[in-house]
């Protein structure tokens, strides 16, 4: 009989399940429900594509929309964007050079595996995907703004829609909705789940994680308040498409190579799997609408303070205490 894999830990990429009796006995049924999950994902993909075909998003963004509001010096906004882009690149690159030990769940209910994440495996989470989107946004926003500053206030091109400005605006909407999804899920789902199970949530409160789980949404709110670009509701299908791509990656590429789930609520064996997927997409859509609303209210006297307050309320920057009795 095969011996159960010693816990902890296992390195991601290592075929640990071949040495684990529990996992080998469950291998024959791990794909149960996976086909239906593929069908759900395909339907959402078709819906998003259909909306883009029959109700395409108009290109109305101009270079001028990436200039700051009147009270903010253009160089200050440009420096912020360049600095944030450089910080994001630094964090993502640095993470690939050191290992991280954390728990991941398997398809077996409440079974956790201590895993060592290293190299490119450290970029496999939706958290990292949205952080990459944010970095790309700030790189493009800085590029568009620099071009607008070079044109001069009287140039016709300054107020003419451009492809680069429109792509950047679309990316802003995608990054904004995914950033808030990440912040809210970590604050109200993942951290409380660990605390309830008596497991330390300290891995959510290191510098890199705080940047990716809290500062991610906050800096996008600040950027949106400081400039004139607008998030367009018609760009929402692009966020749905990215979520679909991530679902395909997580279930059909990452899982067969790790036999672990990065997010326990994404298990396709759950009887609530289609509802959970629908709820995730609905939540993303809600945050996209929040981004549209921020674009509308930022000009009101109450707008910026209210938006900043709401952003801070969904953040969690301190580690909660764990009940040691549960841990024992």
C-alpha positions as CSV (number, residue, x, y, z in Angstrom):
1,X,0.0,0.0,0.0
2,X,1.2,3.5,-0.8
3,X,2.2,5.7,2.1
4,X,0.3,8.9,2.8
5,X,2.4,11.9,1.9
6,X,4.1,13.4,4.9
7,X,2.5,16.7,5.9
8,X,4.0,19.3,5.8
9,X,5.2,20.2,3.3
10,X,5.1,19.5,-0.5
11,X,6.6,21.6,-3.3
12,X,4.2,22.8,-5.9
13,X,5.0,20.8,-9.1
14,X,5.9,17.7,-7.1
15,X,3.5,14.8,-7.8
16,X,2.9,14.3,-4.1
17,X,-0.6,12.7,-4.7
18,X,1.1,9.6,-6.2
19,X,2.5,8.8,-2.7
20,X,-0.7,9.7,-0.8
21,X,-3.3,7.0,-0.1
22,X,-6.2,9.4,0.4
23,X,-5.5,11.3,-2.8
24,X,-4.8,8.2,-5.0
25,X,-8.1,6.6,-3.8
26,X,-10.0,9.8,-4.8
27,X,-8.2,10.2,-8.1
28,X,-10.9,8.2,-10.0
29,X,-13.6,10.7,-9.0
30,X,-11.8,14.0,-8.9
31,X,-13.1,14.9,-12.4
32,X,-16.7,14.5,-11.3
33,X,-18.5,17.7,-12.1
34,X,-15.6,19.2,-14.0
35,X,-17.3,18.7,-17.3
36,X,-20.4,20.6,-16.1
37,X,-18.1,23.3,-14.7
38,X,-16.6,23.7,-18.2
39,X,-20.1,24.1,-19.6
40,X,-20.9,26.9,-17.1
41,X,-17.7,28.7,-18.0
42,X,-18.4,28.3,-21.7
43,X,-21.9,29.8,-21.4
44,X,-20.5,32.8,-19.6
45,X,-17.8,33.1,-22.3
46,X,-20.5,33.1,-25.0
47,X,-22.6,35.7,-23.2
48,X,-19.6,38.0,-22.9
49,X,-18.6,37.6,-26.5
50,X,-22.2,38.1,-27.7
51,X,-22.4,41.4,-25.7
52,X,-19.2,42.6,-27.3
53,X,-20.4,41.8,-30.8
54,X,-23.9,43.2,-30.5
55,X,-23.2,46.1,-28.1
56,X,-19.6,47.0,-28.6
57,X,-17.9,49.4,-26.3
58,X,-17.4,52.8,-28.1
59,X,-13.9,54.3,-28.1
60,X,-14.4,57.7,-26.5
61,X,-11.3,58.0,-24.2
62,X,-8.9,60.8,-25.2
63,X,-5.4,61.6,-24.0
64,X,-6.8,64.6,-22.1
65,X,-8.8,62.3,-19.9
66,X,-5.5,61.0,-18.4
67,X,-4.4,64.4,-17.3
68,X,-5.1,65.3,-13.6
69,X,-7.9,67.5,-12.3
70,X,-7.1,71.2,-12.1
71,X,-5.9,71.2,-8.5
72,X,-3.2,68.5,-9.0
73,X,0.1,69.1,-10.8
74,X,0.5,66.8,-13.9
75,X,4.0,65.8,-12.8
76,X,2.7,64.6,-9.4
77,X,0.1,62.3,-11.0
78,X,2.7,61.0,-13.5
79,X,5.2,60.3,-10.8
80,X,2.6,58.4,-8.8
81,X,1.7,56.3,-11.8
82,X,5.3,55.5,-12.7
83,X,6.2,54.8,-9.0
84,X,3.2,52.5,-8.6
85,X,4.1,50.6,-11.8
86,X,7.7,50.2,-10.7
87,X,6.6,49.0,-7.2
88,X,4.2,46.4,-8.6
89,X,6.9,45.1,-11.0
90,X,9.4,45.0,-8.1
91,X,7.0,43.0,-5.9
92,X,6.1,40.5,-8.6
93,X,9.7,39.9,-9.7
94,X,11.0,39.6,-6.1
95,X,8.3,37.1,-5.1
96,X,9.5,34.7,-7.8
97,X,12.9,34.5,-6.2
98,X,11.8,33.3,-2.7
99,X,9.6,30.5,-1.5
100,X,6.5,30.7,0.6
101,X,4.9,28.1,2.8
102,X,1.1,28.1,3.1
103,X,-1.9,25.8,3.3
104,X,-4.0,24.9,0.3
105,X,-7.1,22.7,0.2
106,X,-7.7,19.6,-1.9
107,X,-11.0,18.4,-3.3
108,X,-11.5,16.3,-0.2
109,X,-13.6,18.3,2.2
110,X,-11.6,20.3,4.8
111,X,-8.3,18.6,3.9
112,X,-5.4,21.0,3.8
113,X,-2.0,20.4,2.3
114,X,1.0,22.5,3.4
115,X,2.6,23.6,0.1
116,X,5.8,25.4,-0.8
117,X,5.1,28.0,-3.6
118,X,8.1,29.0,-5.6
119,X,9.1,30.5,-9.0
120,X,6.3,31.0,-11.5
121,X,3.9,29.2,-9.1
122,X,3.8,32.4,-7.1
123,X,2.0,34.2,-10.0
124,X,-0.8,31.6,-10.3
125,X,-3.4,33.3,-8.0
126,X,-6.1,35.6,-9.1
127,X,-4.5,38.0,-6.7
128,X,-1.4,38.1,-8.8
129,X,-3.4,38.3,-12.0
130,X,-5.3,41.4,-10.9
131,X,-2.0,42.9,-9.6
132,X,-0.4,42.4,-13.0
133,X,-3.5,44.1,-14.6
134,X,-3.0,47.0,-12.2
135,X,0.7,47.3,-13.1
136,X,-0.2,47.2,-16.8
137,X,-2.8,49.9,-16.3
138,X,-0.4,52.3,-14.5
139,X,2.2,51.7,-17.2
140,X,-0.2,52.5,-20.0
141,X,-1.8,55.4,-18.0
142,X,1.7,57.0,-17.5
143,X,2.4,56.5,-21.2
144,X,-0.9,58.2,-22.3
145,X,-0.5,61.0,-19.8
146,X,3.1,61.7,-20.9
147,X,2.0,61.8,-24.5
148,X,-0.8,64.2,-23.5
149,X,1.6,66.5,-21.6
150,X,3.9,66.5,-24.7
151,X,1.1,67.6,-27.0
152,X,0.3,70.9,-25.3
153,X,-3.1,72.3,-24.4
154,X,-4.0,73.5,-27.8
155,X,-3.4,70.3,-29.8
156,X,-6.4,68.8,-31.5
157,X,-5.1,65.3,-30.8
158,X,-5.4,66.0,-27.1
159,X,-9.2,65.7,-27.2
160,X,-9.5,63.2,-30.0
161,X,-10.2,59.6,-29.0
162,X,-7.2,57.3,-29.4
163,X,-6.9,53.5,-29.4
164,X,-4.3,53.5,-26.7
165,X,-6.4,55.7,-24.4
166,X,-9.4,53.4,-25.0
167,X,-7.4,50.3,-24.3
168,X,-6.1,51.9,-21.1
169,X,-9.6,52.8,-20.0
170,X,-10.9,49.3,-20.6
171,X,-8.0,47.9,-18.6
172,X,-8.8,50.4,-15.8
173,X,-12.3,49.0,-15.5
174,X,-11.1,45.4,-15.5
175,X,-8.4,46.1,-12.9
176,X,-10.8,48.1,-10.7
177,X,-13.4,45.4,-10.5
178,X,-10.9,42.6,-9.9
179,X,-9.0,44.6,-7.3
180,X,-12.1,45.2,-5.3
181,X,-13.1,41.5,-5.7
182,X,-9.7,40.5,-4.3
183,X,-9.9,43.0,-1.4
184,X,-13.5,42.0,-0.4
185,X,-12.9,38.3,-0.8
186,X,-9.7,38.4,1.3
187,X,-11.3,40.6,4.0
188,X,-14.7,39.0,4.3
189,X,-14.1,35.4,3.1
190,X,-10.6,34.0,3.2
191,X,-9.3,35.7,6.4
192,X,-12.5,34.9,8.5
193,X,-12.4,31.3,7.1
194,X,-8.9,30.8,8.5
195,X,-9.8,32.3,11.8
196,X,-12.9,30.1,12.1
197,X,-10.8,27.0,11.5
198,X,-8.2,28.1,14.1
199,X,-5.5,28.7,11.4
200,X,-3.2,31.7,11.4
201,X,-4.0,34.3,8.8
202,X,-0.6,35.8,9.0
203,X,0.2,35.1,5.4
204,X,-2.3,37.8,4.4
205,X,-0.5,40.5,6.4
206,X,3.0,40.6,5.0
207,X,4.0,43.7,3.0
208,X,3.5,42.1,-0.4
209,X,0.1,40.7,0.5
210,X,-1.1,44.0,2.0
211,X,-0.1,45.7,-1.2
212,X,-2.0,43.1,-3.3
213,X,-5.0,42.8,-1.1
214,X,-5.6,46.3,0.2
215,X,-3.5,48.9,-1.5
216,X,-4.5,47.4,-4.9
217,X,-8.0,48.8,-4.8
218,X,-7.1,51.9,-2.8
219,X,-4.5,53.2,-5.4
220,X,-7.0,52.7,-8.2
221,X,-9.6,54.7,-6.4
222,X,-7.0,57.5,-5.8
223,X,-6.0,57.5,-9.4
224,X,-9.6,57.6,-10.6
225,X,-10.3,60.6,-8.3
226,X,-7.2,62.5,-9.4
227,X,-7.8,62.3,-13.1
228,X,-10.6,62.6,-15.7
229,X,-10.9,59.2,-17.2
230,X,-14.2,57.3,-16.8
231,X,-15.0,53.6,-16.4
232,X,-17.5,52.6,-19.1
233,X,-20.2,50.0,-18.3
234,X,-19.9,48.6,-21.8
235,X,-16.4,47.3,-20.9
236,X,-17.8,44.9,-18.3
237,X,-17.6,41.8,-20.7
238,X,-13.8,42.1,-20.7
239,X,-13.8,41.5,-17.0
240,X,-16.0,38.4,-17.4
241,X,-13.7,37.1,-20.1
242,X,-10.7,37.4,-17.8
243,X,-12.5,35.6,-15.0
244,X,-13.4,32.9,-17.5
245,X,-9.8,32.6,-18.6
246,X,-8.7,32.4,-14.9
247,X,-11.3,29.7,-14.2
248,X,-9.9,27.6,-17.1
249,X,-6.3,28.1,-15.9
250,X,-7.1,27.3,-12.3
251,X,-9.2,24.1,-13.0
252,X,-7.7,22.7,-16.1
253,X,-4.0,23.7,-16.0
254,X,-3.0,24.4,-12.4
255,X,-5.0,21.8,-10.6
256,X,-3.8,18.7,-12.5
257,X,-0.2,19.8,-11.7
258,X,-0.8,20.5,-8.0
259,X,-3.9,18.7,-6.9
260,X,-4.7,21.7,-4.7
261,X,-7.2,24.5,-4.9
262,X,-6.0,28.1,-4.4
263,X,-9.5,29.1,-3.4
264,X,-11.7,26.5,-1.6
265,X,-14.9,28.0,-2.9
266,X,-13.9,27.2,-6.5
267,X,-14.3,23.5,-6.0
268,X,-16.3,22.1,-8.9
269,X,-17.4,19.1,-6.7
270,X,-19.5,21.4,-4.5
271,X,-23.2,21.1,-5.1
272,X,-23.3,24.9,-5.1
273,X,-20.6,25.3,-7.7
274,X,-22.7,26.9,-10.4
275,X,-24.2,29.3,-7.9
276,X,-20.8,30.2,-6.5
277,X,-19.5,30.9,-10.0
278,X,-22.5,33.0,-10.7
279,X,-22.1,34.9,-7.4
280,X,-18.4,35.6,-8.2
281,X,-19.3,37.0,-11.6
282,X,-22.2,39.0,-10.2
283,X,-19.8,40.4,-7.5
284,X,-17.3,41.4,-10.2
285,X,-20.1,43.1,-12.2
286,X,-21.2,45.0,-9.0
287,X,-17.7,46.3,-8.4
288,X,-17.5,47.3,-12.1
289,X,-20.7,49.3,-11.6
290,X,-19.0,50.8,-8.4
291,X,-16.2,52.0,-10.7
292,X,-18.7,53.6,-13.0
293,X,-20.4,55.3,-10.0
294,X,-17.1,56.6,-8.8
295,X,-16.6,58.2,-12.2
296,X,-19.9,59.9,-11.9
297,X,-19.8,61.2,-8.3
298,X,-16.2,62.3,-8.0
299,X,-17.1,65.8,-9.2
300,X,-19.6,66.2,-6.3
301,X,-18.4,67.8,-3.1
302,X,-19.3,64.7,-1.1
303,X,-17.8,62.3,-3.8
304,X,-14.1,61.9,-3.0
305,X,-14.5,61.7,0.8
306,X,-17.3,59.1,0.5
307,X,-15.4,57.0,-2.0
308,X,-12.2,57.0,0.0
309,X,-14.1,56.1,3.2
310,X,-15.9,53.2,1.4
311,X,-12.5,52.0,0.0
312,X,-11.0,52.0,3.5
313,X,-13.9,50.1,5.0
314,X,-13.4,47.0,2.8
315,X,-9.7,46.9,3.7
316,X,-8.2,44.7,6.5
317,X,-4.7,45.7,7.4
318,X,-4.2,44.1,10.8
319,X,-4.1,40.4,11.6
320,X,-7.0,39.0,13.7
321,X,-6.4,36.8,16.7
322,X,-6.9,33.0,16.3
323,X,-8.6,30.9,18.8
324,X,-5.8,28.6,20.1
325,X,-8.4,26.0,21.3
326,X,-9.5,25.5,17.7
327,X,-6.0,25.3,16.5
328,X,-5.3,22.6,19.0
